[in-house]
Amino acid sequence: MTSNIQIEIKDPGIKKIFERGIAASAAAATSKDLYEVQVSYLGKSGELTAELKTLGTLPPEARKEKGAEVNKAKDELSTFLEKRKSELETAELNKKLETETVDVTLPASPAAAGSIHPITQVTEELTAIFADFGFSVAEGPEIEDDFHNFTALNIPESHPARQMHDTFYLRGDKWQVASGMEHLSPATCHLPLLRTHTSPVQIRTMMSQKPPIRNIAPVTTYRSDSDQTQTPMFHQIEGLVIEKNIHMGHLKGIL
């Protein structure tokens, strides 16, 4: 790129710096060289930047005049640098494309295959095992109400499990109990919470289905504690069997 750029700069020192910057930019052979030129003239410690730092020592009128000339030189040099940068980058890209080749006979790079998460894998295996015993899978909401999570399980109001240090309660308006539960006392209409165990699924199953019942609930549960052995979110599998002539021997046999 030609460096024959003429702008009107009265200050001989600034003009000389500007001309050297233009010449150095035009002579830069690579983008890296051009960047070094930019830093040398426009950087924090660059030559034109240093001229701006001297303005404070000048009288107001001279300061105004020299400041305008320094800014003019910086703007013109910046414009030239951008054009030169574009020119060099295009030339470097073309050179790279000319020299690079792709051997299409080489095998493709191996693509990493996804895998099933260990928790999901274990859950699916256990579900398949229980299916052989005639168990179906039951699910329920992760955001529960007080009735299904505590009251229906005969957990009293004073039980520690209901406290904030054990249970995640959600902010908002008071929880609206499910249809058909309107007869419950207001004391059971607490804030919504993240279910602390799998038993709410059991409660919902017994309220919606008639025996015989044989299912498992492999679900996510939440408790407000975290240490070396526990995390706030974990997984449980609960089995529920309600049939005639069922006893502890059946439970032991299935386990």
N, C-alpha and C positions, 0 to 999 in steps of 0.2 A: 504494500500500500504506500502511496506517495506521502511524504511528510511535508510537502510544500504548502503549509497552512499559515496564513497571514492574518493576524488580528491586531488591532491598535492597542498597544500597551506602552504607556509613556515611561513607566519606571524601568530603567535598563536592567536592574537586577531581576525583577519578576519576569521580564521578557526573556532574559537569558535562561532562566530556570524552565520557563514554558517551552522554549525551543529545544532544550536538551531533553525534556520529557517526551516531546513529540518524536524526536529523532530516535530515542531509546525504544519507544513503542513500535515505531516502524521497523526497527532493526531486530526486534524480538523474534526468535525463530520458533518458539513453542509457547503454549498457553502458560506453562510454568514460568518462563522468562518474562512474559508479559505481566503476570501477577506480581513478580518481584519489582518490575518497573512501577506498577500501580502503588505498591507499598512505599517505594522510595520517594514518590512525589506527592501522593495523596493520603498516605497512611498517617497514623497518629504522630509519627515522628518524621513525616515526609517533608520535603523541601518547601513545597507551597504551604503546607500546614504550619511550618515554622514561621513563615512570613506573616501569617495571621496572628501568631502569638506576639509579634512585635508591635502590633497596632496600638497597644495600650500606652506605649511610650511616646506616641506622636500627638501633636496638637489636633484638636477636633476636625478641622478642615482637611488637614493632610491625612488623618486617620480615615476619613470618609472616602477620600479619593483613592488611597492605596488599597483599602478594603474592597472597593468596587473592582479594582484591577486584579487583585488576587482571586476574587470569586469568579471573575470572567475567565481568567486563565485556568482555574480549576474546572469550570464547566466545560470549556472547550477541550481540555485534556481528557476529561471523563468521557465525553462524546467520542473522541478519537479512540480511546482505549476500548470502548464497547464495540465499535466497528472493527477494530483490529482483532479483538477477541473472537468475534463471530467469524472473521476470515480465517483465523488460525484453527479454530475448532472444526470448521468445515474441511479445511485442508487435511487435518489430522484424521478425521473420520474417513475421508476418501482414501487416504493412504492405508489406513487400517483395513478397509474393505477390499482394497486391491491385493493386500498381502495375505489376508486370512483366507483359509480354505476349510471346508468341512468334508470329512471323509464319510460319505453316506453309506459305506460298507461296514462301518463300525457298529457294534450293537448299541442299542439305546441305553441310556443311563437307567439303572433300576429305580423304579418308583416305590417309595415306602408305602406298604399296605397298612390300612387301618386294622385295628383289633378291638375286640369286645372288652369293655372294662371288667376287671376281675369281679367286682360286686355284681354287675349285671350277669356275668357268666355263672356265678354261684347261684344267684336267684333263679336263673332259667333252669339250671340243673335240678335244684330242689323242687321247683314247680313241676318239672317233668316226673320226678320221683313220686311226689304226692298225687299227681294225676293218675298214676298207676293204681293208687289206692282209692280212686274215685273222688278225690278232692278237686273242687273248682277254685278259682282265684277270685277273691273279693277285694274291692278297693273302696276308698273313701277320701274325702277332702283333707288336704294338709292343714287348712285353716278350719279349726273346729270351734264349737260353742261349748260352754261350760257343762251343759247337760250331758252331751255325749262323751265328753272327755273325763268328767268327774262324777256328777250327780248320779247318773244311771249306774255307776259302778260302786255306789254306796261310799264314795269318798267324802267325808264330812267337810263342812265349810272351814273348819279349823285345821285341816290336814296340811302338813308342811309342803306337800306337792303342789298346793294351790298358790304358794307364795311366789313373789317375783324372782327370788333367787333360784327357783327350780323351773319356772314356766315362762315362756315368751308370750307376753300379752301384746296385742296390737292396738294402737291408738285409733280413736274414732268414736262414732256414736255407739250406743249400747247395742249389743248383738241382738238381732231379731231371731227368736226361736223358730224352728222349722214348723211348717204347716202341720196341724194336729197336736202341737205342744202348747197351745194357748192356755191350757189349764194350769201350767206350771206357775209357781209363785215368782214374783219379780226378783227374788233373791237369786234365782238360777239364771237370770238374764245378764250375765257378765259380759265383759269385753271379749271379742274374739281372741283366739290364741292358736299357736302352732301346736298340733297334737303332740302329746308327750309320750304316747305309747300306741300300740296297734289296737287296743281294746275298743276305741270308738268305732272301728270298722265292724267289730263283733256286735256292738250294740245296734248299729244301723242295719246289719244283716238280720238280727233277730226281730227287729221292728218291721222289716219289710218282707220277710219270708216266713213261711210256715215250715215246721219240721216235716220230714227229716232234713237236717242241714249238715253238710260236710264240706268245709272250705278252708283255705289258708289265706292269710293277708300278709303278703310280703311288701311292706311299705316303708317309707322314710318317716322318721320321727325326730323330734327336736326337744332338747332340754338346755336350760340356761346354765350350763357348766362346761368347763374346758380344762383338762389337765393332761398328764402324760398318758393316761389310759382312755380318755373319752374326748369326743368332739361335740360341739353343739348340735350337729346333725349326724344321725347314724341310722342303721337299718335293722329292722326286726322282722321276724316271720312268726305269725301266730296261727295256730290251728284251732278250728271250732267244729265240734261234732255234737249234734243233738239228734239222738235216735232212741228208739226203744231197745232195751236189753243191752245198753252200752255200759261197760265197767272199766276199771283201771287196767285190767289185763289187755284190753284193746289199745289203750294209750301206750302201755309198755311195749306191746307188740309192734306198733307202728314206729315208735321211736327206735 
